[in-house]
Amino acid sequence: MHPDEFRIMPIGPGNLTDRLEVCWSHLDDWRNHTLVQENREWLEEVNKLFSPSTFIAYEGNRPVGMIEF
């Protein structure tokens, strides 16, 4: 994959953290925040019922945006 390639992928177990990164990476040590962990649990439940509920935009392998409904 070219480093500048843009793609959109549905959320799933393999890229759930990418969605969290898009929303929470502005926080210091974001991976360990309680709110982020609660959001992960909520996402896992939502995606069991309404999969996919989120699409993530990537530039290369880096998540750069998302849409959620």
CHARMM-style PDB file with segment names, atoms N, HN, CA, C and O in Angstrom:
ATOM      1  N   MET     1       0.845  -1.174   0.000  1.00  0.00      PROA
ATOM      2  CA  MET     1       0.000   0.000   0.000  1.00  0.00      PROA
ATOM      3  C   MET     1       0.892   1.240   0.000  1.00  0.00      PROA
ATOM      4  O   MET     1       1.855   1.320   0.762  1.00  0.00      PROA
ATOM      5  N   HSD     2       0.573   2.181  -0.838  1.00  0.00      PROA
ATOM      6  HN  HSD     2      -0.209   2.117  -1.457  1.00  0.00      PROA
ATOM      7  CA  HSD     2       1.301   3.446  -0.905  1.00  0.00      PROA
ATOM      8  C   HSD     2       1.019   4.248   0.370  1.00  0.00      PROA
ATOM      9  O   HSD     2      -0.124   4.262   0.827  1.00  0.00      PROA
ATOM     10  N   PRO     3       2.025   4.921   0.965  1.00  0.00      PROA
ATOM     11  CA  PRO     3       1.828   5.648   2.226  1.00  0.00      PROA
ATOM     12  C   PRO     3       0.764   6.742   2.166  1.00  0.00      PROA
ATOM     13  O   PRO     3       0.190   7.095   3.195  1.00  0.00      PROA
ATOM     14  N   ASP     4       0.492   7.284   0.975  1.00  0.00      PROA
ATOM     15  HN  ASP     4       0.959   6.997   0.139  1.00  0.00      PROA
ATOM     16  CA  ASP     4      -0.506   8.347   0.853  1.00  0.00      PROA
ATOM     17  C   ASP     4      -1.870   7.835   0.413  1.00  0.00      PROA
ATOM     18  O   ASP     4      -2.793   8.627   0.221  1.00  0.00      PROA
ATOM     19  N   GLU     5      -2.009   6.544   0.252  1.00  0.00      PROA
ATOM     20  HN  GLU     5      -1.260   5.900   0.407  1.00  0.00      PROA
ATOM     21  CA  GLU     5      -3.280   5.979  -0.210  1.00  0.00      PROA
ATOM     22  C   GLU     5      -4.377   6.243   0.811  1.00  0.00      PROA
ATOM     23  O   GLU     5      -4.179   6.068   2.013  1.00  0.00      PROA
ATOM     24  N   PHE     6      -5.530   6.664   0.319  1.00  0.00      PROA
ATOM     25  HN  PHE     6      -5.691   6.806  -0.657  1.00  0.00      PROA
ATOM     26  CA  PHE     6      -6.684   6.955   1.161  1.00  0.00      PROA
ATOM     27  C   PHE     6      -7.700   5.838   0.991  1.00  0.00      PROA
ATOM     28  O   PHE     6      -7.996   5.433  -0.133  1.00  0.00      PROA
ATOM     29  N   ARG     7      -8.239   5.333   2.106  1.00  0.00      PROA
ATOM     30  HN  ARG     7      -7.999   5.662   3.019  1.00  0.00      PROA
ATOM     31  CA  ARG     7      -9.243   4.282   2.034  1.00  0.00      PROA
ATOM     32  C   ARG     7     -10.212   4.428   3.196  1.00  0.00      PROA
ATOM     33  O   ARG     7      -9.893   5.064   4.201  1.00  0.00      PROA
ATOM     34  N   ILE     8     -11.370   3.851   3.060  1.00  0.00      PROA
ATOM     35  HN  ILE     8     -11.628   3.335   2.244  1.00  0.00      PROA
ATOM     36  CA  ILE     8     -12.389   3.867   4.109  1.00  0.00      PROA
ATOM     37  C   ILE     8     -12.750   2.421   4.420  1.00  0.00      PROA
ATOM     38  O   ILE     8     -13.032   1.627   3.523  1.00  0.00      PROA
ATOM     39  N   MET     9     -12.736   2.095   5.710  1.00  0.00      PROA
ATOM     40  HN  MET     9     -12.507   2.740   6.439  1.00  0.00      PROA
ATOM     41  CA  MET     9     -12.974   0.720   6.156  1.00  0.00      PROA
ATOM     42  C   MET     9     -14.069   0.703   7.225  1.00  0.00      PROA
ATOM     43  O   MET     9     -14.138   1.615   8.049  1.00  0.00      PROA
ATOM     44  N   PRO    10     -14.926  -0.326   7.219  1.00  0.00      PROA
ATOM     45  CA  PRO    10     -15.900  -0.464   8.307  1.00  0.00      PROA
ATOM     46  C   PRO    10     -15.179  -0.863   9.597  1.00  0.00      PROA
ATOM     47  O   PRO    10     -14.132  -1.511   9.571  1.00  0.00      PROA
ATOM     48  N   ILE    11     -15.758  -0.464  10.703  1.00  0.00      PROA
ATOM     49  HN  ILE    11     -16.608   0.062  10.724  1.00  0.00      PROA
ATOM     50  CA  ILE    11     -15.178  -0.820  11.997  1.00  0.00      PROA
ATOM     51  C   ILE    11     -15.420  -2.299  12.281  1.00  0.00      PROA
ATOM     52  O   ILE    11     -16.424  -2.874  11.860  1.00  0.00      PROA
ATOM     53  N   GLY    12     -14.488  -2.893  12.996  1.00  0.00      PROA
ATOM     54  HN  GLY    12     -13.673  -2.427  13.338  1.00  0.00      PROA
ATOM     55  CA  GLY    12     -14.593  -4.289  13.407  1.00  0.00      PROA
ATOM     56  C   GLY    12     -13.616  -4.543  14.534  1.00  0.00      PROA
ATOM     57  O   GLY    12     -12.911  -3.627  14.959  1.00  0.00      PROA
ATOM     58  N   PRO    13     -13.560  -5.762  15.022  1.00  0.00      PROA
ATOM     59  CA  PRO    13     -12.656  -6.072  16.139  1.00  0.00      PROA
ATOM     60  C   PRO    13     -11.192  -5.711  15.860  1.00  0.00      PROA
ATOM     61  O   PRO    13     -10.456  -5.368  16.785  1.00  0.00      PROA
ATOM     62  N   GLY    14     -10.770  -5.785  14.611  1.00  0.00      PROA
ATOM     63  HN  GLY    14     -11.368  -6.063  13.859  1.00  0.00      PROA
ATOM     64  CA  GLY    14      -9.373  -5.523  14.289  1.00  0.00      PROA
ATOM     65  C   GLY    14      -8.982  -4.058  14.221  1.00  0.00      PROA
ATOM     66  O   GLY    14      -7.793  -3.738  14.251  1.00  0.00      PROA
ATOM     67  N   ASN    15      -9.966  -3.150  14.128  1.00  0.00      PROA
ATOM     68  HN  ASN    15     -10.932  -3.409  14.103  1.00  0.00      PROA
ATOM     69  CA  ASN    15      -9.616  -1.739  14.028  1.00  0.00      PROA
ATOM     70  C   ASN    15     -10.408  -0.847  14.996  1.00  0.00      PROA
ATOM     71  O   ASN    15     -10.493   0.365  14.798  1.00  0.00      PROA
ATOM     72  N   LEU    16     -10.970  -1.436  16.013  1.00  0.00      PROA
ATOM     73  HN  LEU    16     -10.901  -2.420  16.174  1.00  0.00      PROA
ATOM     74  CA  LEU    16     -11.724  -0.684  17.010  1.00  0.00      PROA
ATOM     75  C   LEU    16     -10.845   0.377  17.676  1.00  0.00      PROA
ATOM     76  O   LEU    16     -11.304   1.492  17.923  1.00  0.00      PROA
ATOM     77  N   THR    17      -9.606   0.045  17.962  1.00  0.00      PROA
ATOM     78  HN  THR    17      -9.233  -0.861  17.761  1.00  0.00      PROA
ATOM     79  CA  THR    17      -8.680   0.991  18.589  1.00  0.00      PROA
ATOM     80  C   THR    17      -8.435   2.200  17.692  1.00  0.00      PROA
ATOM     81  O   THR    17      -8.208   3.302  18.190  1.00  0.00      PROA
ATOM     82  N   ASP    18      -8.477   2.007  16.382  1.00  0.00      PROA
ATOM     83  HN  ASP    18      -8.661   1.111  15.977  1.00  0.00      PROA
ATOM     84  CA  ASP    18      -8.287   3.134  15.461  1.00  0.00      PROA
ATOM     85  C   ASP    18      -9.390   4.166  15.641  1.00  0.00      PROA
ATOM     86  O   ASP    18      -9.124   5.367  15.584  1.00  0.00      PROA
ATOM     87  N   ARG    19     -10.613   3.723  15.856  1.00  0.00      PROA
ATOM     88  HN  ARG    19     -10.829   2.748  15.903  1.00  0.00      PROA
ATOM     89  CA  ARG    19     -11.730   4.647  16.088  1.00  0.00      PROA
ATOM     90  C   ARG    19     -11.499   5.406  17.391  1.00  0.00      PROA
ATOM     91  O   ARG    19     -11.722   6.615  17.457  1.00  0.00      PROA
ATOM     92  N   LEU    20     -11.055   4.701  18.423  1.00  0.00      PROA
ATOM     93  HN  LEU    20     -10.874   3.718  18.370  1.00  0.00      PROA
ATOM     94  CA  LEU    20     -10.766   5.354  19.696  1.00  0.00      PROA
ATOM     95  C   LEU    20      -9.641   6.371  19.542  1.00  0.00      PROA
ATOM     96  O   LEU    20      -9.686   7.445  20.142  1.00  0.00      PROA
ATOM     97  N   GLU    21      -8.644   6.040  18.748  1.00  0.00      PROA
ATOM     98  HN  GLU    21      -8.608   5.167  18.260  1.00  0.00      PROA
ATOM     99  CA  GLU    21      -7.525   6.954  18.518  1.00  0.00      PROA
ATOM    100  C   GLU    21      -8.000   8.248  17.854  1.00  0.00      PROA
ATOM    101  O   GLU    21      -7.580   9.337  18.246  1.00  0.00      PROA
ATOM    102  N   VAL    22      -8.869   8.134  16.854  1.00  0.00      PROA
ATOM    103  HN  VAL    22      -9.211   7.250  16.535  1.00  0.00      PROA
ATOM    104  CA  VAL    22      -9.381   9.322  16.175  1.00  0.00      PROA
ATOM    105  C   VAL    22     -10.083  10.244  17.175  1.00  0.00      PROA
ATOM    106  O   VAL    22      -9.940  11.465  17.100  1.00  0.00      PROA
ATOM    107  N   CYS    23     -10.827   9.674  18.095  1.00  0.00      PROA
ATOM    108  HN  CYS    23     -10.943   8.682  18.156  1.00  0.00      PROA
ATOM    109  CA  CYS    23     -11.610  10.481  19.041  1.00  0.00      PROA
ATOM    110  C   CYS    23     -10.842  10.946  20.267  1.00  0.00      PROA
ATOM    111  O   CYS    23     -11.121  12.024  20.792  1.00  0.00      PROA
ATOM    112  N   TRP    24      -9.888  10.162  20.732  1.00  0.00      PROA
ATOM    113  HN  TRP    24      -9.662   9.286  20.306  1.00  0.00      PROA
ATOM    114  CA  TRP    24      -9.306  10.404  22.049  1.00  0.00      PROA
ATOM    115  C   TRP    24      -7.797  10.667  22.069  1.00  0.00      PROA
ATOM    116  O   TRP    24      -7.256  10.967  23.133  1.00  0.00      PROA
ATOM    117  N   SER    25      -7.114  10.567  20.955  1.00  0.00      PROA
ATOM    118  HN  SER    25      -7.553  10.324  20.091  1.00  0.00      PROA
ATOM    119  CA  SER    25      -5.641  10.677  20.998  1.00  0.00      PROA
ATOM    120  C   SER    25      -5.145  12.064  21.387  1.00  0.00      PROA
ATOM    121  O   SER    25      -3.953  12.236  21.644  1.00  0.00      PROA
ATOM    122  N   HSD    26      -6.031  13.058  21.435  1.00  0.00      PROA
ATOM    123  HN  HSD    26      -6.999  12.919  21.227  1.00  0.00      PROA
ATOM    124  CA  HSD    26      -5.618  14.390  21.891  1.00  0.00      PROA
ATOM    125  C   HSD    26      -5.365  14.413  23.405  1.00  0.00      PROA
ATOM    126  O   HSD    26      -4.750  15.354  23.908  1.00  0.00      PROA
ATOM    127  N   LEU    27      -5.826  13.399  24.131  1.00  0.00      PROA
ATOM    128  HN  LEU    27      -6.325  12.635  23.723  1.00  0.00      PROA
ATOM    129  CA  LEU    27      -5.593  13.309  25.575  1.00  0.00      PROA
ATOM    130  C   LEU    27      -4.249  12.652  25.858  1.00  0.00      PROA
ATOM    131  O   LEU    27      -3.843  11.728  25.154  1.00  0.00      PROA
ATOM    132  N   ASP    28      -3.562  13.130  26.889  1.00  0.00      PROA
ATOM    133  HN  ASP    28      -3.892  13.881  27.462  1.00  0.00      PROA
ATOM    134  CA  ASP    28      -2.332  12.466  27.316  1.00  0.00      PROA
ATOM    135  C   ASP    28      -2.661  11.065  27.805  1.00  0.00      PROA
ATOM    136  O   ASP    28      -3.642  10.869  28.522  1.00  0.00      PROA
ATOM    137  N   ASP    29      -1.859  10.106  27.427  1.00  0.00      PROA
ATOM    138  HN  ASP    29      -1.062  10.265  26.845  1.00  0.00      PROA
ATOM    139  CA  ASP    29      -2.033   8.714  27.862  1.00  0.00      PROA
ATOM    140  C   ASP    29      -3.467   8.230  27.630  1.00  0.00      PROA
ATOM    141  O   ASP    29      -4.059   7.580  28.491  1.00  0.00      PROA
ATOM    142  N   TRP    30      -4.018   8.556  26.450  1.00  0.00      PROA
ATOM    143  HN  TRP    30      -3.536   9.084  25.750  1.00  0.00      PROA
ATOM    144  CA  TRP    30      -5.423   8.314  26.156  1.00  0.00      PROA
ATOM    145  C   TRP    30      -5.831   6.858  26.268  1.00  0.00      PROA
ATOM    146  O   TRP    30      -6.975   6.566  26.615  1.00  0.00      PROA
ATOM    147  N   ARG    31      -4.924   5.943  25.983  1.00  0.00      PROA
ATOM    148  HN  ARG    31      -3.995   6.181  25.702  1.00  0.00      PROA
ATOM    149  CA  ARG    31      -5.282   4.516  26.015  1.00  0.00      PROA
ATOM    150  C   ARG    31      -5.652   4.030  27.416  1.00  0.00      PROA
ATOM    151  O   ARG    31      -6.334   3.015  27.556  1.00  0.00      PROA
ATOM    152  N   ASN    32      -5.215   4.737  28.444  1.00  0.00      PROA
ATOM    153  HN  ASN    32      -4.661   5.562  28.331  1.00  0.00      PROA
ATOM    154  CA  ASN    32      -5.452   4.301  29.818  1.00  0.00      PROA
ATOM    155  C   ASN    32      -6.545   5.087  30.533  1.00  0.00      PROA
ATOM    156  O   ASN    32      -6.786   4.855  31.718  1.00  0.00      PROA
ATOM    157  N   HSD    33      -7.206   6.000  29.850  1.00  0.00      PROA
ATOM    158  HN  HSD    33      -7.011   6.188  28.888  1.00  0.00      PROA
ATOM    159  CA  HSD    33      -8.288   6.768  30.469  1.00  0.00      PROA
ATOM    160  C   HSD    33      -9.524   5.888  30.662  1.00  0.00      PROA
ATOM    161  O   HSD    33      -9.873   5.092  29.790  1.00  0.00      PROA
ATOM    162  N   THR    34     -10.169   6.039  31.796  1.00  0.00      PROA
ATOM    163  HN  THR    34      -9.885   6.686  32.504  1.00  0.00      PROA
ATOM    164  CA  THR    34     -11.391   5.288  32.093  1.00  0.00      PROA
ATOM    165  C   THR    34     -12.469   5.573  31.045  1.00  0.00      PROA
ATOM    166  O   THR    34     -13.155   4.655  30.595  1.00  0.00      PROA
ATOM    167  N   LEU    35     -12.617   6.826  30.662  1.00  0.00      PROA
ATOM    168  HN  LEU    35     -12.060   7.572  31.027  1.00  0.00      PROA
ATOM    169  CA  LEU    35     -13.622   7.188  29.668  1.00  0.00      PROA
ATOM    170  C   LEU    35     -13.395   6.458  28.344  1.00  0.00      PROA
ATOM    171  O   LEU    35     -14.352   6.026  27.700  1.00  0.00      PROA
ATOM    172  N   VAL    36     -12.149   6.322  27.943  1.00  0.00      PROA
ATOM    173  HN  VAL    36     -11.372   6.672  28.466  1.00  0.00      PROA
ATOM    174  CA  VAL    36     -11.829   5.621  26.691  1.00  0.00      PROA
ATOM    175  C   VAL    36     -12.174   4.142  26.818  1.00  0.00      PROA
ATOM    176  O   VAL    36     -12.697   3.549  25.874  1.00  0.00      PROA
ATOM    177  N   GLN    37     -11.893   3.545  27.958  1.00  0.00      PROA
ATOM    178  HN  GLN    37     -11.468   4.026  28.724  1.00  0.00      PROA
ATOM    179  CA  GLN    37     -12.228   2.135  28.166  1.00  0.00      PROA
ATOM    180  C   GLN    37     -13.734   1.925  28.159  1.00  0.00      PROA
ATOM    181  O   GLN    37     -14.225   0.938  27.611  1.00  0.00      PROA
ATOM    182  N   GLU    38     -14.468   2.855  28.767  1.00  0.00      PROA
ATOM    183  HN  GLU    38     -14.069   3.657  29.212  1.00  0.00      PROA
ATOM    184  CA  GLU    38     -15.934   2.773  28.745  1.00  0.00      PROA
ATOM    185  C   GLU    38     -16.455   2.929  27.315  1.00  0.00      PROA
ATOM    186  O   GLU    38     -17.404   2.252  26.919  1.00  0.00      PROA
ATOM    187  N   ASN    39     -15.839   3.812  26.554  1.00  0.00      PROA
ATOM    188  HN  ASN    39     -15.068   4.361  26.876  1.00  0.00      PROA
ATOM    189  CA  ASN    39     -16.234   4.000  25.161  1.00  0.00      PROA
ATOM    190  C   ASN    39     -15.967   2.740  24.348  1.00  0.00      PROA
ATOM    191  O   ASN    39     -16.774   2.381  23.491  1.00  0.00      PROA
ATOM    192  N   ARG    40     -14.845   2.059  24.601  1.00  0.00      PROA
ATOM    193  HN  ARG    40     -14.190   2.351  25.297  1.00  0.00      PROA
ATOM    194  CA  ARG    40     -14.530   0.800  23.920  1.00  0.00      PROA
ATOM    195  C   ARG    40     -15.616  -0.238  24.192  1.00  0.00      PROA
ATOM    196  O   ARG    40     -16.090  -0.904  23.272  1.00  0.00      PROA
ATOM    197  N   GLU    41     -16.007  -0.373  25.455  1.00  0.00      PROA
ATOM    198  HN  GLU    41     -15.622   0.168  26.203  1.00  0.00      PROA
ATOM    199  CA  GLU    41     -17.043  -1.346  25.820  1.00  0.00      PROA
ATOM    200  C   GLU    41     -18.362  -1.016  25.116  1.00  0.00      PROA
ATOM    201  O   GLU    41     -19.043  -1.913  24.618  1.00  0.00      PROA
ATOM    202  N   TRP    42     -18.717   0.262  25.075  1.00  0.00      PROA
ATOM    203  HN  TRP    42     -18.164   0.990  25.479  1.00  0.00      PROA
ATOM    204  CA  TRP    42     -19.936   0.681  24.397  1.00  0.00      PROA
ATOM    205  C   TRP    42     -19.860   0.340  22.910  1.00  0.00      PROA
ATOM    206  O   TRP    42     -20.820  -0.186  22.346  1.00  0.00      PROA
ATOM    207  N   LEU    43     -18.723   0.636  22.271  1.00  0.00      PROA
ATOM    208  HN  LEU    43     -17.944   1.063  22.729  1.00  0.00      PROA
ATOM    209  CA  LEU    43     -18.551   0.336  20.847  1.00  0.00      PROA
ATOM    210  C   LEU    43     -18.687  -1.155  20.561  1.00  0.00      PROA
ATOM    211  O   LEU    43     -19.313  -1.554  19.579  1.00  0.00      PROA
ATOM    212  N   GLU    44     -18.100  -1.968  21.421  1.00  0.00      PROA
ATOM    213  HN  GLU    44     -17.591  -1.645  22.219  1.00  0.00      PROA
ATOM    214  CA  GLU    44     -18.194  -3.416  21.227  1.00  0.00      PROA
ATOM    215  C   GLU    44     -19.651  -3.868  21.265  1.00  0.00      PROA
ATOM    216  O   GLU    44     -20.066  -4.696  20.454  1.00  0.00      PROA
ATOM    217  N   GLU    45     -20.421  -3.332  22.196  1.00  0.00      PROA
ATOM    218  HN  GLU    45     -20.084  -2.660  22.855  1.00  0.00      PROA
ATOM    219  CA  GLU    45     -21.842  -3.697  22.296  1.00  0.00      PROA
ATOM    220  C   GLU    45     -22.640  -3.183  21.100  1.00  0.00      PROA
ATOM    221  O   GLU    45     -23.445  -3.919  20.530  1.00  0.00      PROA
ATOM    222  N   VAL    46     -22.424  -1.938  20.720  1.00  0.00      PROA
ATOM    223  HN  VAL    46     -21.770  -1.340  21.183  1.00  0.00      PROA
ATOM    224  CA  VAL    46     -23.138  -1.352  19.589  1.00  0.00      PROA
ATOM    225  C   VAL    46     -22.858  -2.139  18.316  1.00  0.00      PROA
ATOM    226  O   VAL    46     -23.765  -2.391  17.523  1.00  0.00      PROA
ATOM    227  N   ASN    47     -21.609  -2.525  18.125  1.00  0.00      PROA
ATOM    228  HN  ASN    47     -20.872  -2.321  18.769  1.00  0.00      PROA
ATOM    229  CA  ASN    47     -21.252  -3.229  16.897  1.00  0.00      PROA
ATOM    230  C   ASN    47     -21.763  -4.662  16.861  1.00  0.00      PROA
ATOM    231  O   ASN    47     -21.840  -5.259  15.788  1.00  0.00      PROA
ATOM    232  N   LYS    48     -22.110  -5.219  18.004  1.00  0.00      PROA
ATOM    233  HN  LYS    48     -22.047  -4.734  18.876  1.00  0.00      PROA
ATOM    234  CA  LYS    48     -22.766  -6.526  18.003  1.00  0.00      PROA
ATOM    235  C   LYS    48     -24.185  -6.403  17.443  1.00  0.00      PROA
ATOM    236  O   LYS    48     -24.680  -7.316  16.782  1.00  0.00      PROA
ATOM    237  N   LEU    49     -24.824  -5.279  17.712  1.00  0.00      PROA
ATOM    238  HN  LEU    49     -24.422  -4.538  18.250  1.00  0.00      PROA
ATOM    239  CA  LEU    49     -26.205  -5.067  17.294  1.00  0.00      PROA
ATOM    240  C   LEU    49     -26.333  -4.413  15.920  1.00  0.00      PROA
ATOM    241  O   LEU    49     -27.209  -4.781  15.137  1.00  0.00      PROA
ATOM    242  N   PHE    50     -25.474  -3.457  15.626  1.00  0.00      PROA
ATOM    243  HN  PHE    50     -24.762  -3.159  16.262  1.00  0.00      PROA
ATOM    244  CA  PHE    50     -25.604  -2.629  14.425  1.00  0.00      PROA
ATOM    245  C   PHE    50     -24.284  -2.552  13.661  1.00  0.00      PROA
ATOM    246  O   PHE    50     -23.743  -1.463  13.473  1.00  0.00      PROA
ATOM    247  N   SER    51     -23.779  -3.655  13.235  1.00  0.00      PROA
ATOM    248  HN  SER    51     -24.218  -4.540  13.388  1.00  0.00      PROA
ATOM    249  CA  SER    51     -22.480  -3.646  12.576  1.00  0.00      PROA
ATOM    250  C   SER    51     -22.624  -3.453  11.076  1.00  0.00      PROA
ATOM    251  O   SER    51     -23.494  -4.087  10.479  1.00  0.00      PROA
ATOM    252  N   PRO    52     -21.835  -2.627  10.443  1.00  0.00      PROA
ATOM    253  CA  PRO    52     -20.931  -1.676  11.091  1.00  0.00      PROA
ATOM    254  C   PRO    52     -21.648  -0.368  11.392  1.00  0.00      PROA
ATOM    255  O   PRO    52     -22.462   0.100  10.596  1.00  0.00      PROA
ATOM    256  N   SER    53     -21.349   0.207  12.524  1.00  0.00      PROA
ATOM    257  HN  SER    53     -20.688  -0.173  13.171  1.00  0.00      PROA
ATOM    258  CA  SER    53     -21.939   1.486  12.914  1.00  0.00      PROA
ATOM    259  C   SER    53     -20.974   2.638  12.659  1.00  0.00      PROA
ATOM    260  O   SER    53     -21.342   3.804  12.799  1.00  0.00      PROA
ATOM    261  N   THR    54     -19.761   2.316  12.293  1.00  0.00      PROA
ATOM    262  HN  THR    54     -19.462   1.368  12.180  1.00  0.00      PROA
ATOM    263  CA  THR    54     -18.725   3.320  12.096  1.00  0.00      PROA
ATOM    264  C   THR    54     -17.874   2.939  10.898  1.00  0.00      PROA
ATOM    265  O   THR    54     -17.609   1.761  10.657  1.00  0.00      PROA
ATOM    266  N   PHE    55     -17.450   3.944  10.153  1.00  0.00      PROA
ATOM    267  HN  PHE    55     -17.665   4.901  10.348  1.00  0.00      PROA
ATOM    268  CA  PHE    55     -16.475   3.764   9.082  1.00  0.00      PROA
ATOM    269  C   PHE    55     -15.288   4.670   9.394  1.00  0.00      PROA
ATOM    270  O   PHE    55     -15.462   5.821   9.795  1.00  0.00      PROA
ATOM    271  N   ILE    56     -14.093   4.147   9.207  1.00  0.00      PROA
ATOM    272  HN  ILE    56     -13.951   3.212   8.882  1.00  0.00      PROA
ATOM    273  CA  ILE    56     -12.868   4.877   9.525  1.00  0.00      PROA
ATOM    274  C   ILE    56     -12.129   5.196   8.238  1.00  0.00      PROA
ATOM    275  O   ILE    56     -11.986   4.341   7.364  1.00  0.00      PROA
ATOM    276  N   ALA    57     -11.658   6.442   8.125  1.00  0.00      PROA
ATOM    277  HN  ALA    57     -11.774   7.137   8.835  1.00  0.00      PROA
ATOM    278  CA  ALA    57     -10.858   6.873   6.980  1.00  0.00      PROA
ATOM    279  C   ALA    57      -9.381   6.748   7.348  1.00  0.00      PROA
ATOM    280  O   ALA    57      -8.957   7.139   8.435  1.00  0.00      PROA
ATOM    281  N   TYR    58      -8.617   6.195   6.418  1.00  0.00      PROA
ATOM    282  HN  TYR    58      -8.962   5.878   5.535  1.00  0.00      PROA
ATOM    283  CA  TYR    58      -7.180   6.009   6.620  1.00  0.00      PROA
ATOM    284  C   TYR    58      -6.409   6.716   5.514  1.00  0.00      PROA
ATOM    285  O   TYR    58      -6.822   6.734   4.355  1.00  0.00      PROA
ATOM    286  N   GLU    59      -5.295   7.290   5.897  1.00  0.00      PROA
ATOM    287  HN  GLU    59      -4.960   7.275   6.839  1.00  0.00      PROA
ATOM    288  CA  GLU    59      -4.299   7.747   4.940  1.00  0.00      PROA
ATOM    289  C   GLU    59      -3.098   6.855   5.172  1.00  0.00      PROA
ATOM    290  O   GLU    59      -2.432   6.958   6.202  1.00  0.00      PROA
ATOM    291  N   GLY    60      -2.818   5.984   4.227  1.00  0.00      PROA
ATOM    292  HN  GLY    60      -3.359   5.900   3.390  1.00  0.00      PROA
ATOM    293  CA  GLY    60      -1.846   4.924   4.475  1.00  0.00      PROA
ATOM    294  C   GLY    60      -2.417   4.019   5.556  1.00  0.00      PROA
ATOM    295  O   GLY    60      -3.534   3.521   5.421  1.00  0.00      PROA
ATOM    296  N   ASN    61      -1.670   3.805   6.612  1.00  0.00      PROA
ATOM    297  HN  ASN    61      -0.763   4.210   6.721  1.00  0.00      PROA
ATOM    298  CA  ASN    61      -2.145   2.979   7.729  1.00  0.00      PROA
ATOM    299  C   ASN    61      -2.597   3.812   8.919  1.00  0.00      PROA
ATOM    300  O   ASN    61      -2.922   3.259   9.969  1.00  0.00      PROA
ATOM    301  N   ARG    62      -2.624   5.127   8.774  1.00  0.00      PROA
ATOM    302  HN  ARG    62      -2.360   5.576   7.921  1.00  0.00      PROA
ATOM    303  CA  ARG    62      -2.952   6.026   9.888  1.00  0.00      PROA
ATOM    304  C   ARG    62      -4.418   6.424   9.822  1.00  0.00      PROA
ATOM    305  O   ARG    62      -4.874   6.923   8.793  1.00  0.00      PROA
ATOM    306  N   PRO    63      -5.181   6.209  10.926  1.00  0.00      PROA
ATOM    307  CA  PRO    63      -6.576   6.653  10.949  1.00  0.00      PROA
ATOM    308  C   PRO    63      -6.630   8.176  11.007  1.00  0.00      PROA
ATOM    309  O   PRO    63      -5.978   8.800  11.844  1.00  0.00      PROA
ATOM    310  N   VAL    64      -7.423   8.770  10.101  1.00  0.00      PROA
ATOM    311  HN  VAL    64      -7.952   8.263   9.421  1.00  0.00      PROA
ATOM    312  CA  VAL    64      -7.463  10.233  10.023  1.00  0.00      PROA
ATOM    313  C   VAL    64      -8.861  10.807  10.196  1.00  0.00      PROA
ATOM    314  O   VAL    64      -9.016  12.023  10.315  1.00  0.00      PROA
ATOM    315  N   GLY    65      -9.878   9.961  10.212  1.00  0.00      PROA
ATOM    316  HN  GLY    65      -9.752   8.973  10.115  1.00  0.00      PROA
ATOM    317  CA  GLY    65     -11.239  10.449  10.389  1.00  0.00      PROA
ATOM    318  C   GLY    65     -12.222   9.305  10.495  1.00  0.00      PROA
ATOM    319  O   GLY    65     -11.859   8.139  10.342  1.00  0.00      PROA
ATOM    320  N   MET    66     -13.481   9.652  10.761  1.00  0.00      PROA
ATOM    321  HN  MET    66     -13.776  10.600  10.885  1.00  0.00      PROA
ATOM    322  CA  MET    66     -14.500   8.625  10.892  1.00  0.00      PROA
ATOM    323  C   MET    66     -15.874   9.224  10.706  1.00  0.00      PROA
ATOM    324  O   MET    66     -16.066  10.435  10.814  1.00  0.00      PROA
ATOM    325  N   ILE    67     -16.821   8.359  10.426  1.00  0.00      PROA
ATOM    326  HN  ILE    67     -16.665   7.375  10.338  1.00  0.00      PROA
ATOM    327  CA  ILE    67     -18.235   8.724  10.442  1.00  0.00      PROA
ATOM    328  C   ILE    67     -18.938   7.612  11.220  1.00  0.00      PROA
ATOM    329  O   ILE    67     -18.642   6.427  11.068  1.00  0.00      PROA
ATOM    330  N   GLU    68     -19.873   8.041  12.054  1.00  0.00      PROA
ATOM    331  HN  GLU    68     -20.114   9.004  12.178  1.00  0.00      PROA
ATOM    332  CA  GLU    68     -20.568   7.085  12.914  1.00  0.00      PROA
ATOM    333  C   GLU    68     -22.055   7.407  12.886  1.00  0.00      PROA
ATOM    334  O   GLU    68     -22.454   8.572  12.902  1.00  0.00      PROA
ATOM    335  N   PHE    69     -22.859   6.365  12.844  1.00  0.00      PROA
ATOM    336  HN  PHE    69     -22.535   5.419  12.831  1.00  0.00      PROA
ATOM    337  CA  PHE    69     -24.307   6.581  12.825  1.00  0.00      PROA
ATOM    338  C   PHE    69     -24.994   5.507  13.630  1.00  0.00      PROA
ATOM    339  OT1 PHE    69     -26.220   5.507  13.740  1.00  0.00      PROA
TER     340      PHE     69
END
